[in-house]
Amino acid sequence: MTLVALLAVLLMFLAVQQPQRILPSILRIATVVIPAIVITAYFTIPFVLNRGYISVSPYLQSWKYDSYGANAILSWLLNGELFDYGRLPVMTLLLVIGIAWALCSRSEAAILATVLFFAWLLIYFGRPTWGQLADLVPLHQGLLFHRFSAGVDVGAILLIGVAGEWIWRQCMRLRAGWAPAVAAGVVTLLMVPAMRERYTYYSTNAGWMRTTRHALEEDHDAAEIIATLKTLAPGRTYTGLRTNRGDSMRWGDLRFYDLLTFNQVPAVSPPYASMSLNSDLIWHFNENEASHYRLFNVRYLVAPTSLKLTSFFTPIKKTSRYTLYQVPSGGYEQFVQISDWKIADSQLSLFNQNRSWMLSGDPAASRFIRWSYLGADRGPGLNPWDLRGTVINERVMPGRIDAMVRTPNAATLVFKMSYHPDWHVEVDGRERTAFMVSPSFIGTTVPPGTHVVSAIYKSSRLKDGLLTLSAVALILMLCYGSAFTTRIEANIREWCHSRQLDGERIAREHV
């Protein structure tokens, strides 16, 4: 998104330049853009290189990825819904005035605002209009085209400001001392419907937040359950989904599983962004299936006290409103049988096959699939099938899990964390090959005997190097940036002056 915005701004800026000013303008932009690219490279470059491990949710509404198309967006623009939904179309009117005045005045700032608005509007049309051309945009697979509406808003704000300039100029024609007051009054009057609607909107939201906060503060049982969870052994907590009883444990729009996130309690809950490859499998979590709790290491469950749960749930704390249960989950590690080796050449293929596997009887039988995802695992054959390995104990820390295990034969151990190339596995301090197993977890082969096996998240050396480069670039910019830009600006002025003198000399010679 940043690269697309940068390119769009650059093109729009150059669009209003006179030919002889294009090269100086490029040099001026370069003095800002190049350091910015270097300083942010530690984030952007690894993000691009590892984009295959950043999930594109198959369940997100298609219009978020594709946008709405030219017909729908232009109709909203013309009937006022794009900028004045549910109120008088004052912003739309000011936008039209701004565009008309920009075309009439032809000032550089007004033309820039117009180009900015229409360029973003064209991009906002999205895939229904541009089709396969949209695939030329960097990182297009996960790009949310509907968010380009923010760029349209920026252009519209500038054009509304241009409309304010036109109103000011018309009032100044009165040549009276009270003309500025008239101009301010007209603009204020035009803004009243929008300001009133915004005031109502924010007041309503503030009321909802106050009500929710009050209800949450009054619910001492919830605070008691959260405090208990923080004292228990490591494991994830499940409180339901929006599609089942999880929706009943709520305070306004805030649900119990939101409290787990806010209080940094590990949870299996509806994802906020679906960034990991297996995050959307939560929608297929069967709360009545014991193997699903074990698969995701759901060790604790919170349910309303009025709901009586039996089977494999053991109550460990009960309040008037909630009951906290313990579930036999087995921990963050599990010895499994690799029953198959498959290839997934896309995120969608991987997700669909993992979903089918999860809904089968394989998880209950500890039969897992080893994945060659995006060519990362080139046909190792089947891994050891021995399931007699035992996890003796585990230690869970941020970015690291250590487990002491014992196995009579070579066996496959799975860490129940989403696979990423930056996860490394060590056995007794020596690095071992880590590979992806269903459902996008981390797997490794453990030799016979008793061992300490660790899964450790380490940033790649590339990122460490880029972070050092970014830090050096930032320090140099802070220390010498002003002098450097001043020198560049002086050279640009000198170059422009020499070009002007050359032009005048050539004109005299022709005369």
Backbone torsions as a table, in degrees:
resi	resn	phi	psi	omega
1	MET	NA	-41.5	-179.8
2	THR	-63.5	-43.3	-179.7
3	LEU	-65.6	-38.8	178.8
4	VAL	-65.4	-43.7	178.6
5	ALA	-63.4	-41.2	179.6
6	LEU	-61.5	-44.4	179.4
7	LEU	-64.9	-41.8	-179.3
8	ALA	-63.9	-44.0	178.9
9	VAL	-63.4	-40.7	179.0
10	LEU	-61.6	-46.6	-179.1
11	LEU	-65.6	-40.2	-179.4
12	MET	-69.2	-33.7	178.4
13	PHE	-67.2	-42.7	-179.6
14	LEU	-69.7	-23.3	-177.0
15	ALA	-65.6	-22.8	-177.5
16	VAL	-104.7	9.0	-178.6
17	GLN	-90.2	145.6	170.6
18	GLN	-72.7	149.1	-174.1
19	PRO	-51.8	-41.0	-176.2
20	GLN	-73.4	-10.5	-179.2
21	ARG	-102.7	-1.8	-175.0
22	ILE	-64.4	-50.6	-178.0
23	LEU	-62.5	-46.7	175.4
24	PRO	-58.6	-37.0	179.6
25	SER	-65.5	-41.6	178.1
26	ILE	-60.7	-42.7	-179.9
27	LEU	-63.9	-40.4	179.0
28	ARG	-64.4	-43.1	179.4
29	ILE	-64.1	-39.6	-178.2
30	ALA	-61.1	-34.2	-179.5
31	THR	-66.4	-18.3	177.4
32	VAL	-101.5	-43.9	-172.6
33	VAL	-69.5	-46.1	-176.1
34	ILE	-61.7	-48.5	175.9
35	PRO	-60.6	-36.4	179.3
36	ALA	-64.1	-39.9	178.6
37	ILE	-65.0	-42.8	-179.4
38	VAL	-65.9	-42.8	-177.0
39	ILE	-65.7	-34.9	-177.9
40	THR	-96.1	4.6	-175.4
41	ALA	-62.6	-32.1	-178.0
42	TYR	-62.1	-22.5	178.5
43	PHE	-97.7	-47.7	-171.6
44	THR	-71.0	-42.1	-175.8
45	ILE	-67.2	-49.8	175.5
46	PRO	-60.6	-33.7	178.5
47	PHE	-61.2	-44.8	-179.8
48	VAL	-68.3	-43.9	-177.0
49	LEU	-65.8	-32.3	-177.4
50	ASN	-106.2	24.4	-175.9
51	ARG	-62.6	-23.7	178.6
52	GLY	-66.6	-16.7	-179.4
53	TYR	-102.8	8.5	174.6
54	ILE	-106.1	112.2	-167.8
55	SER	-65.2	140.6	167.9
56	VAL	-106.9	106.1	-170.2
57	SER	-64.1	128.1	176.3
58	PRO	-76.9	-9.8	-176.4
59	TYR	-102.7	-6.4	178.4
60	LEU	-70.3	144.5	-177.9
61	GLN	-55.5	137.2	-174.8
62	SER	-62.2	-30.3	-177.7
63	TRP	-68.2	-20.9	177.1
64	LYS	-71.2	-36.8	176.6
65	TYR	-80.5	-35.2	-169.8
66	ASP	-101.4	-20.9	-169.8
67	SER	71.0	-163.8	-165.9
68	TYR	-111.6	-14.3	-178.6
69	GLY	93.1	159.3	-174.8
70	ALA	-63.6	-42.1	-175.5
71	ASN	-59.4	-48.4	-178.2
72	ALA	-67.0	-45.6	-175.3
73	ILE	-67.6	-41.6	178.7
74	LEU	-67.0	-35.6	177.2
75	SER	-66.4	-38.5	176.3
76	TRP	-66.0	-36.4	179.6
77	LEU	-66.2	-43.3	-176.0
78	LEU	-73.8	-34.1	179.6
79	ASN	-91.3	4.3	174.2
80	GLY	89.1	-2.4	-176.2
81	GLU	-74.3	-22.5	-176.0
82	LEU	-68.0	-39.5	-177.5
83	PHE	-116.8	-8.8	-176.7
84	ASP	-139.9	44.9	-178.1
85	TYR	-62.8	124.5	176.2
86	GLY	78.2	14.1	178.5
87	ARG	-149.0	174.5	177.1
88	LEU	-59.7	139.1	-173.7
89	PRO	-77.4	54.8	-176.8
90	VAL	-71.6	-40.2	179.7
91	MET	-65.9	-38.5	177.6
92	THR	-64.4	-40.6	178.1
93	LEU	-62.6	-46.3	178.8
94	LEU	-63.9	-34.5	177.0
95	LEU	-62.6	-45.1	179.2
96	VAL	-62.4	-42.6	178.3
97	ILE	-62.5	-41.3	-179.9
98	GLY	-63.1	-42.7	178.9
99	ILE	-64.2	-44.1	-179.4
100	ALA	-63.1	-43.4	-179.5
101	TRP	-69.5	-33.9	177.3
102	ALA	-63.1	-41.6	179.6
103	LEU	-70.0	-32.0	-179.6
104	CYS	-79.8	-43.2	-176.0
105	SER	-76.5	-32.5	-179.7
106	ARG	56.5	27.3	175.1
107	SER	-72.2	152.4	-175.9
108	GLU	-60.4	-43.6	-178.4
109	ALA	-65.8	-40.0	-178.9
110	ALA	-68.5	-40.9	178.3
111	ILE	-64.9	-41.2	177.8
112	LEU	-59.0	-44.6	179.2
113	ALA	-62.2	-39.4	-179.8
114	THR	-66.8	-45.8	178.5
115	VAL	-62.0	-42.0	179.1
116	LEU	-59.1	-46.6	-177.5
117	PHE	-63.0	-50.8	-175.0
118	PHE	-72.8	-31.4	176.9
119	ALA	-64.2	-46.5	178.3
120	TRP	-67.0	-34.3	178.8
121	LEU	-62.6	-41.9	178.6
122	LEU	-63.0	-41.9	178.8
123	ILE	-67.1	-36.9	-179.1
124	TYR	-62.7	-24.4	178.4
125	PHE	-56.8	-34.2	172.4
126	GLY	74.4	-161.6	-172.7
127	ARG	-63.9	-35.6	178.7
128	PRO	-57.5	-26.1	179.5
129	THR	-96.6	-44.5	-171.0
130	TRP	-95.6	-15.1	175.7
131	GLY	57.7	-129.5	-176.1
132	GLN	-68.4	-18.4	176.6
133	LEU	-61.8	-26.8	179.1
134	ALA	-64.6	-23.6	179.8
135	ASP	-72.6	-9.7	177.1
136	LEU	-79.3	-13.4	179.6
137	VAL	-74.5	134.3	179.3
138	PRO	-56.1	139.3	178.3
139	LEU	57.0	37.4	-173.0
140	HIS	-65.8	-22.7	-175.8
141	GLN	-60.2	-41.8	-177.9
142	GLY	-108.3	13.8	-176.6
143	LEU	-77.3	127.4	178.7
144	LEU	-91.0	96.2	-174.6
145	PHE	-64.3	-25.9	-178.5
146	HIS	-66.9	-18.5	-179.9
147	ARG	-78.2	-8.4	173.9
148	PHE	-67.4	-6.7	174.0
149	SER	-60.9	-25.7	177.5
150	ALA	-63.8	-40.6	176.5
151	GLY	-65.2	-38.7	176.3
152	VAL	-61.4	-40.6	179.4
153	ASP	-63.2	-40.1	179.0
154	VAL	-61.5	-47.2	177.8
155	GLY	-61.7	-39.3	179.7
156	ALA	-65.4	-39.6	178.9
157	ILE	-61.3	-42.2	178.0
158	LEU	-63.8	-41.3	180.0
159	LEU	-70.0	-33.5	174.7
160	ILE	-65.2	-36.2	173.1
161	GLY	-63.6	-38.1	175.3
162	VAL	-62.5	-38.6	176.3
163	ALA	-63.1	-38.1	175.9
164	GLY	-62.2	-36.8	175.8
165	GLU	-62.0	-42.1	179.6
166	TRP	-62.9	-43.4	178.6
167	ILE	-61.1	-42.6	178.5
168	TRP	-59.6	-46.4	-179.2
169	ARG	-62.1	-39.3	179.8
170	GLN	-65.8	-39.9	179.1
171	CYS	-69.3	-33.7	179.5
172	MET	-66.3	-19.2	177.3
173	ARG	-66.5	-18.2	179.0
174	LEU	-68.2	-19.7	178.5
175	ARG	50.2	46.7	178.4
176	ALA	-128.3	156.5	-177.5
177	GLY	-66.0	-25.0	-179.3
178	TRP	-91.9	6.9	-179.2
179	ALA	-60.8	-43.4	178.0
180	PRO	-59.3	-37.4	179.0
181	ALA	-65.9	-38.0	177.3
182	VAL	-63.0	-44.8	179.6
183	ALA	-60.2	-45.9	179.1
184	ALA	-63.3	-38.3	179.5
185	GLY	-66.3	-41.3	179.3
186	VAL	-63.1	-46.4	-179.8
187	VAL	-62.8	-43.2	-179.9
188	THR	-62.9	-42.4	179.9
189	LEU	-61.8	-41.3	179.6
190	LEU	-66.5	-29.3	-177.7
191	MET	-84.5	-10.4	-175.1
192	VAL	-57.3	-47.9	-179.9
193	PRO	-58.4	-42.3	-179.8
194	ALA	-67.6	-44.3	-179.6
195	MET	-65.1	-36.4	178.6
196	ARG	-66.1	-44.5	179.5
197	GLU	-63.2	-41.7	178.8
198	ARG	-65.8	-38.8	178.5
199	TYR	-61.9	-43.9	178.9
200	THR	-63.5	-42.2	-178.7
201	TYR	-61.9	-50.5	-177.6
202	TYR	-69.8	-33.4	177.1
203	SER	-65.1	-41.2	178.6
204	THR	-63.5	-45.0	179.1
205	ASN	-63.8	-39.7	177.9
206	ALA	-63.3	-38.1	177.4
207	GLY	-63.8	-42.9	177.3
208	TRP	-61.1	-42.1	-178.9
209	MET	-66.4	-39.6	177.8
210	ARG	-64.4	-42.1	179.4
211	THR	-63.5	-43.2	179.9
212	THR	-65.0	-44.3	180.0
213	ARG	-62.2	-41.9	179.9
214	HIS	-63.3	-44.9	-179.7
215	ALA	-63.7	-38.1	-179.6
216	LEU	-68.9	-40.4	179.2
217	GLU	-66.9	-29.2	179.6
218	GLU	-79.6	-17.5	-177.7
219	ASP	-88.4	83.3	-178.9
220	HIS	-70.3	-24.7	179.8
221	ASP	-64.2	-41.3	179.5
222	ALA	-62.1	-44.4	178.5
223	ALA	-62.2	-35.8	179.8
224	GLU	-67.7	-40.5	178.5
225	ILE	-65.6	-42.9	179.5
226	ILE	-62.5	-44.0	179.9
227	ALA	-62.2	-37.8	178.7
228	THR	-67.6	-42.5	-179.7
229	LEU	-59.0	-34.9	-178.3
230	LYS	-70.4	-15.7	-178.8
231	THR	-97.5	-8.3	-173.6
232	LEU	-87.2	167.9	178.6
233	ALA	-62.4	155.1	-176.4
234	PRO	-58.7	143.1	179.6
235	GLY	164.4	159.2	-178.1
236	ARG	-88.9	157.3	-177.8
237	THR	-118.2	141.0	178.5
238	TYR	-121.9	132.0	178.8
239	THR	-126.4	12.0	179.9
240	GLY	103.4	177.0	-179.0
241	LEU	-120.3	175.4	176.5
242	ARG	-67.5	-19.2	-176.3
243	THR	-94.9	2.2	178.8
244	ASN	-141.2	-147.5	-174.4
245	ARG	-64.0	-15.9	176.3
246	GLY	-60.6	-23.1	179.9
247	ASP	-77.1	-18.7	-177.9
248	SER	-83.5	-22.8	179.1
249	MET	-91.6	86.0	-171.1
250	ARG	-149.6	163.0	173.4
251	TRP	-133.3	98.7	-173.0
252	GLY	65.6	-123.9	177.2
253	ASP	-92.2	2.2	179.9
254	LEU	-96.2	127.6	-178.9
255	ARG	-111.0	168.0	-174.7
256	PHE	-61.5	-38.1	-178.6
257	TYR	-68.0	-20.7	172.5
258	ASP	-67.1	-36.1	177.8
259	LEU	-61.9	-37.0	178.8
260	LEU	-60.4	-43.8	179.2
261	THR	-65.2	-46.1	-178.1
262	PHE	-62.8	-31.4	-178.3
263	ASN	-97.8	10.5	176.6
264	GLN	57.3	41.5	173.7
265	VAL	-97.1	119.3	179.9
266	PRO	-54.9	132.9	-172.9
267	ALA	-144.4	155.0	164.9
268	VAL	-105.0	104.4	-170.9
269	SER	-149.2	169.1	178.1
270	PRO	-55.8	129.2	-176.7
271	PRO	-72.4	146.5	176.4
272	TYR	-81.2	-31.2	-176.1
273	ALA	-135.4	-7.4	179.6
274	SER	53.6	45.8	-175.0
275	MET	-80.6	-30.4	-178.2
276	SER	-86.0	157.3	-172.8
277	LEU	-63.0	-28.1	-176.3
278	ASN	-109.6	11.0	-174.0
279	SER	-63.1	-34.7	-177.1
280	ASP	-79.0	-4.5	174.0
281	LEU	-68.3	-14.2	178.5
282	ILE	-58.2	-30.5	-178.2
283	TRP	-70.5	-9.8	177.4
284	HIS	-111.3	12.4	178.5
285	PHE	-70.2	123.5	-179.8
286	ASN	-98.1	107.1	-174.7
287	GLU	-71.8	-6.5	176.1
288	ASN	-102.6	5.5	-177.7
289	GLU	-109.7	114.2	-176.2
290	ALA	-62.0	-34.2	-177.9
291	SER	-65.1	-28.0	178.7
292	HIS	-71.6	-35.3	175.6
293	TYR	-65.1	-41.3	179.6
294	ARG	-68.8	-38.6	-177.5
295	LEU	-58.8	-42.3	-176.9
296	PHE	-103.2	12.8	-179.6
297	ASN	53.1	45.9	173.1
298	VAL	-80.9	105.6	-174.3
299	ARG	-98.3	-20.2	-176.9
300	TYR	-134.4	149.4	179.5
301	LEU	-137.0	135.9	176.5
302	VAL	-114.3	129.2	-179.1
303	ALA	-140.9	158.9	174.7
304	PRO	-59.7	142.5	-179.7
305	THR	-62.0	-29.8	-179.4
306	SER	-68.5	-17.6	179.7
307	LEU	-91.4	117.2	-177.0
308	LYS	-90.7	117.3	178.9
309	LEU	-109.9	139.4	178.8
310	THR	-125.3	-140.1	176.5
311	SER	58.4	-122.8	-171.6
312	PHE	-93.4	13.7	179.0
313	PHE	-96.7	131.5	178.7
314	THR	-118.2	114.9	-179.2
315	PRO	-68.0	134.6	178.7
316	ILE	-122.0	-14.7	175.0
317	LYS	-156.7	137.2	-177.3
318	LYS	-133.1	132.5	172.8
319	THR	-121.1	-178.7	-178.6
320	SER	-67.1	-25.9	-175.8
321	ARG	-109.5	-32.2	-174.0
322	TYR	-132.6	154.6	172.3
323	THR	-126.2	132.7	177.4
324	LEU	-99.7	123.8	-178.4
325	TYR	-111.1	154.7	171.2
326	GLN	-108.8	143.1	-177.0
327	VAL	-124.2	137.3	176.4
328	PRO	-71.2	98.5	-173.4
329	SER	-104.5	-25.7	177.9
330	GLY	90.9	-6.9	177.2
331	GLY	95.9	-176.4	-177.6
332	TYR	-80.1	-3.0	-179.8
333	GLU	-126.0	154.1	179.7
334	GLN	-157.5	132.8	171.2
335	PHE	-79.9	132.3	-173.9
336	VAL	-135.2	166.6	172.3
337	GLN	-101.7	126.9	174.3
338	ILE	-84.4	105.0	-173.6
339	SER	-90.8	-15.5	-177.4
340	ASP	-160.2	160.0	173.9
341	TRP	-127.0	122.6	-174.5
342	LYS	-129.8	163.6	179.9
343	ILE	-111.3	135.1	173.5
344	ALA	-128.6	116.0	-176.1
345	ASP	-98.1	7.2	177.7
346	SER	-156.5	162.4	177.9
347	GLN	-63.1	-42.0	-177.5
348	LEU	-64.4	-41.1	177.8
349	SER	-63.0	-43.5	179.0
350	LEU	-62.2	-45.5	-177.4
351	PHE	-64.7	-45.8	-177.8
352	ASN	-62.0	-41.4	-179.9
353	GLN	-71.1	-37.0	176.7
354	ASN	-66.4	-37.5	178.1
355	ARG	-63.5	-44.6	178.1
356	SER	-62.4	-39.9	178.1
357	TRP	-63.7	-43.6	-177.4
358	MET	-64.0	-35.0	-177.6
359	LEU	-84.9	-1.4	177.6
360	SER	-91.2	-173.1	178.0
361	GLY	-87.7	1.4	-176.3
362	ASP	-63.7	-43.3	-180.0
363	PRO	-58.0	-40.0	-179.7
364	ALA	-66.2	-30.7	-179.8
365	ALA	-91.5	6.5	-179.0
366	SER	58.8	32.8	174.6
367	ARG	-98.9	115.8	-175.7
368	PHE	-115.8	160.5	177.9
369	ILE	-107.4	134.7	171.9
370	ARG	-93.7	130.9	-171.6
371	TRP	-107.8	137.1	163.9
372	SER	-100.2	96.2	-175.4
373	TYR	-101.4	122.5	-179.2
374	LEU	55.8	34.1	176.1
375	GLY	75.6	14.3	-175.0
376	ALA	-78.3	-20.6	-176.5
377	ASP	-131.2	106.3	-168.5
378	ARG	-97.9	68.9	168.7
379	GLY	69.4	68.1	-178.8
380	PRO	-83.0	-7.0	-170.0
381	GLY	81.7	-178.5	-177.1
382	LEU	-79.0	145.4	179.3
383	ASN	-85.2	167.3	179.4
384	PRO	-54.3	139.9	-175.4
385	TRP	-97.9	-4.7	-174.5
386	ASP	-61.9	124.5	-177.4
387	LEU	-107.4	13.4	-175.3
388	ARG	-84.9	3.8	178.0
389	GLY	-65.1	150.1	-177.3
390	THR	-128.5	136.4	173.1
391	VAL	-91.9	114.4	-175.3
392	ILE	-79.1	-49.1	175.2
393	ASN	-157.8	170.4	-178.7
394	GLU	-143.9	154.6	174.9
395	ARG	-133.2	124.8	-174.7
396	VAL	-111.8	125.5	178.6
397	MET	-134.4	164.3	177.4
398	PRO	-59.6	120.6	177.6
399	GLY	75.3	11.8	-178.1
400	ARG	-158.7	139.5	173.2
401	ILE	-132.7	126.3	175.6
402	ASP	-111.8	135.1	178.8
403	ALA	-136.3	134.5	171.6
404	MET	-93.8	124.5	-175.6
405	VAL	-130.1	159.4	176.3
406	ARG	-137.7	132.8	178.6
407	THR	-146.0	136.7	-178.9
408	PRO	-76.2	-21.1	179.8
409	ASN	-134.7	167.4	173.9
410	ALA	-58.3	134.7	-174.4
411	ALA	-146.7	161.5	179.7
412	THR	-98.2	123.0	178.1
413	LEU	-108.0	134.4	-179.5
414	VAL	-113.7	130.4	169.6
415	PHE	-96.2	128.9	-173.3
416	LYS	-84.7	60.5	176.8
417	MET	-129.8	148.4	-179.3
418	SER	-64.1	130.8	-176.9
419	TYR	-67.1	141.6	172.7
420	HIS	-155.1	144.8	-178.7
421	PRO	-57.4	-21.4	-179.5
422	ASP	-82.8	-3.3	171.2
423	TRP	-81.9	130.9	179.0
424	HIS	-121.5	145.9	-179.7
425	VAL	-116.4	132.4	176.8
426	GLU	-122.8	141.0	173.4
427	VAL	-117.2	114.4	-176.1
428	ASP	54.9	38.9	176.0
429	GLY	85.5	-4.2	179.6
430	ARG	-107.7	132.6	-175.0
431	GLU	-69.1	137.3	176.6
432	ARG	-119.9	162.4	179.5
433	THR	-68.0	127.9	173.9
434	ALA	-103.2	139.9	-179.7
435	PHE	-139.2	165.9	-178.1
436	MET	-90.0	132.8	173.1
437	VAL	-126.4	161.2	179.5
438	SER	-63.6	145.6	-8.4
439	PRO	-93.9	79.0	-176.0
440	SER	66.3	42.8	175.4
441	PHE	-100.0	178.5	-178.4
442	ILE	-100.0	127.0	178.8
443	GLY	-123.7	156.9	174.9
444	THR	-156.6	161.6	178.4
445	THR	-99.2	128.2	-178.4
446	VAL	-107.8	128.7	179.0
447	PRO	-72.9	166.4	179.8
448	PRO	-60.3	149.3	176.2
449	GLY	116.2	-170.1	177.7
450	THR	-102.6	128.0	-173.3
451	HIS	-142.3	159.0	167.8
452	VAL	-103.2	115.4	-178.8
453	VAL	-108.8	130.6	-175.9
454	SER	-125.2	136.9	169.3
455	ALA	-108.5	119.1	-172.2
456	ILE	-127.3	130.1	176.1
457	TYR	-89.6	119.1	-179.9
458	LYS	-126.6	129.4	174.2
459	SER	-62.7	145.1	-179.8
460	SER	-65.3	156.1	178.1
461	ARG	-61.9	-31.6	177.4
462	LEU	-60.3	-44.3	-179.7
463	LYS	-66.8	-38.2	177.3
464	ASP	-62.1	-43.0	178.2
465	GLY	-65.4	-40.9	179.5
466	LEU	-67.4	-35.5	178.2
467	LEU	-64.7	-40.7	176.3
468	THR	-63.2	-44.4	178.0
469	LEU	-60.5	-42.7	179.9
470	SER	-63.6	-41.5	179.6
471	ALA	-64.0	-43.3	178.9
472	VAL	-63.3	-43.7	179.8
473	ALA	-62.5	-40.0	179.4
474	LEU	-65.6	-42.8	178.9
475	ILE	-63.1	-43.7	178.8
476	LEU	-62.5	-40.1	179.2
477	MET	-64.9	-40.5	-179.6
478	LEU	-67.8	-35.4	-176.4
479	CYS	-85.0	-41.8	-171.3
480	TYR	-123.1	3.4	-175.8
481	GLY	-60.4	-44.0	-178.1
482	SER	-63.7	-46.1	179.7
483	ALA	-65.2	-38.1	-179.6
484	PHE	-64.8	-47.0	-179.2
485	THR	-66.6	-35.4	177.0
486	THR	-63.1	-41.9	178.8
487	ARG	-64.8	-43.6	178.6
488	ILE	-62.0	-43.6	-179.8
489	GLU	-62.6	-39.4	178.0
490	ALA	-64.6	-41.3	178.3
491	ASN	-64.9	-38.1	178.6
492	ILE	-64.7	-44.9	179.4
493	ARG	-62.5	-40.5	179.1
494	GLU	-63.7	-40.8	179.5
495	TRP	-65.8	-43.3	179.2
496	CYS	-63.6	-39.3	-179.7
497	HIS	-65.6	-41.2	178.7
498	SER	-66.0	-37.8	177.6
499	ARG	-64.3	-38.0	178.8
500	GLN	-65.5	-41.7	178.7
501	LEU	-65.0	-39.9	177.8
502	ASP	-62.7	-39.7	178.5
503	GLY	-64.6	-41.5	178.8
504	GLU	-66.6	-37.5	179.4
505	ARG	-64.8	-43.4	179.8
506	ILE	-64.8	-38.0	179.2
507	ALA	-65.0	-39.6	179.1
508	ARG	-65.9	-38.6	-178.9
509	GLU	-65.0	-39.0	178.5
510	HIS	-66.3	-34.3	178.7
511	VAL	-67.0	NA	NA
